[in-house]
């Protein structure tokens, strides 16, 4: 069995048996990785294995024969985004972004562009950038990475919305996260990204209602 190591961000987790967790990570080097974390719960839970939401982790894992779940032997926090944890508006956007990544991606294969967009969104939210603007920016970058974004030139929007989208498309997320959206421009972009996302999903996102 080949042992692998990668930076990772937790997408979801659930209890498994008495002391374990089934977790889904999105990793820098391997894309989506699902696995079992043994000894992560209970009175004898290992302190070195504690997967957290809104946290950059480093995981060590290896594939298990005849199973879609790998075994994750280590999960150590590299950076916890505390400002997201302290603010429900930021946490709501962060959960929405995690669900987007989870619903649109499949296990296996590298996807560094998506990982970087995910990580930089968490950094921007932790840095107290405007949550709604970060949501719109991530949607555009994410849809571009997936090949679902039609390009701002093809959209019938106001001049302000089009110039904002062109900026989103051109520059990296860390730079564009500094931009402030007016309510009208934000709503225009939200309507477009929301329609593309809805058209490519078989059921609504659970977290989408936080933006209604």
N, C-alpha and C positions, 0 to 999 in steps of 0.2 A: 504494500500500500504506500502510495506517495503522499508524504506530508506536505501540505501547502500552508502558506501564510499570506495574509493580505490585510490592508486597511478595509474597514467595513462600517456600514451604518445599518442599524436594526430597523427592519420594516414592520415586523410583527412577531408576536410570541404567544404561546399558550402552554398551559400545564400538561405534563405527560407523566403518567404514573405518579408515584409518590414523591420522587425527589428530582425529577428531570423537567426539562422544557424542550418543546419543539420550537425552533426559531427560524426566521427567514431574514437573511442579511442581503444587502447589496454591496458587493465588494469592488474595489478598484481594479483588481486583476482578473477576476473570474465572473464578473456580473453577479447574477442572483444565485445565492447559495442557501439551501435549506438543510437543517441538521438537528441533531439531538445534543443537548447540553446535559450531561449527566452530573448529578450532585449539585445542581444549581438551586435547589429548594430544600426546605426542611431545616431542622435544628442543626444538622451537620453540613449545611451548604458550604461549599468552598468559596472563600472570599475572593479568590482570583477569577471566579466565573460569575459575573453579575451583569448580564446584558441590559443596557439602559437605552431608552429612547432619547433622541436628541444628543447623541454622543458619537464621537469618532472612536471606534474600537479597532483593536488589532486582534484578529482571530487566527487560530491554528486549527486545521481540520484535515481529515482524510476520508476518502470514500469507503463506504461499507459495501461489501459484495452483496448482490441481489437486493439492493435497497436504493430508493431514491433519496434517502436521507443520509447525509454524511455524519461522521462523529466529530463534534467540535470539542477539542481538548483544552483549548485556552481561549479566553475572551477578556482582554484587558483594555480598560478605558485609556485613551490617549488624550482626549479633550472633551469635557462635558460643557455643553452650551447652556449655562445656568440661566441666562436671561430669558431663554425660551421657556424653561421650566417655571419661571416666576410670573409669566404673563400669559393669560389664557388666550388673548388675541393672537399672540405669536405661536403659542402651542397649537391652536386650531389650524393655522396656516401650515405649520410644520407637519401635523398629522395628515392634512390634505395632500401635501407633497409626497409624503411616504406612501399614501394609498395610491396616488397616481403611478408612482414607480412600480409598486407591487402589482397593480392591475394590468399595466401595459407591457411588462417584461416577463420573460420566461427564464427558467434556470439554464445555466450553461453559457459559455462564451463570454469573452471580455467585452466590456462596455465602459471604457474609461471616461468617455465624453459625458455619459449620463451620471457616472459617479461624481465627476468634478462639478457638474451642475447641481447635484444633490448636496454635496458637501458645501459648496459656496453659498447655496441658499441658506443652509443652517448657520453658516458664519455670518451672513448678512442679517438674518433674523436675530441672532445673538448680539450683533452689533447695533441693535435698535433701529435698523432701517424700517421704513414703513411697511407693515405686513402685507397689505393689499398689493402694493407695487411689486414686492418680492414674489407673490403668488403669480401675478401676470407675467413677470419676467421669466420665472421658472417654466411656466406653461409654454411660452414661446421657445425657449431653449430646448426644452424636453421634446416638443413636437418636431422641432428641427432635427434633433438627433434621431428620432424615430422615422423621419421621412414623411411625416403627415402635414407639415407646415406648407401652405401654398405660396408663401412669399407675400410681403406687404404690397408689392406692385400690382398684385391681382385683386386686391381688396378695395371695396368701395366705402371708404371711410373719410372722416374729416382730415384736414391737413395736419392738425395737431396729433391725431391718433396715428396717421401714417408716418410722420416724422419720428414719433416715439418708437414705433415698431421697427423702423429702419435702423434706429439706434440700438434697439434690442438685438436685432439680427447681426449687426456688424461687430460689436464689442463684446468682450468677455463679461461674465456675470459679475465679477467683483467690481468692475468699473461701472457697469450699467445699474447696479444695485443702488447707486447714489442718487439716481434720478427720482424726482418727485412727480407723481401723477395727479392731475386735477381729477375731480370726481367724474366729470363728463368723459374725459379721455380714458380713465380707468374702466368706466362702464362700457364704453365702446369696445375696448380690447377684450374685456371679460366676456362680452356677448359672442365675439368671434372665436376665442379660444374655447369657451364653453360648448359652442356648437360643434367644433371639430372633435373635442373630447367625447361628447355625447354620441356623435355619429360613429365612433370607433369602439364603443363599449356595448356589451350586450345587456348591461343593467346599470342603473345610476350608481355613482360613488356615494358611499355612506357619509363621507365628510363634506360633500358638496353643499349641503344645506347650511353650513356655517357662513357661506357667502351670499345667501339669499337676502 
